[in-house]
Amino acid sequence: MESQLAVWETPEFDEIPVAPEVTMYVAQLED
């Protein structure tokens, strides 16, 4: 879970609005 937080903390993601589709996509990757 720490790695996931690190990804979301990167400037790259800060500039991109997190859409529900993205959240679902990441959830699938976690599985």
C-alpha positions in Angstrom: 0.0 0.0 0.0 3.0 2.3 0.6 4.0 1.9 -3.0 0.6 3.0 -4.1 0.7 6.1 -2.0 4.2 6.9 -3.4 2.7 6.8 -6.9 -0.1 9.1 -6.1 2.3 11.6 -4.5 4.3 12.0 -7.7 4.0 15.4 -9.4 2.9 13.5 -12.6 -0.3 12.3 -10.9 -0.8 15.6 -9.0 -1.2 17.3 -12.4 -3.8 14.8 -13.5 -7.3 14.8 -12.0 -8.0 11.3 -10.7 -11.1 10.1 -12.5 -13.2 7.1 -11.3 -12.0 5.2 -14.3 -8.4 5.6 -13.2 -9.3 4.5 -9.6 -10.9 1.4 -11.0 -7.9 0.7 -13.2 -5.5 1.0 -10.3 -7.8 -1.2 -8.2 -7.5 -3.9 -11.0 -3.7 -3.6 -11.0 -3.7 -4.1 -7.2 -5.6 -7.3 -7.6 
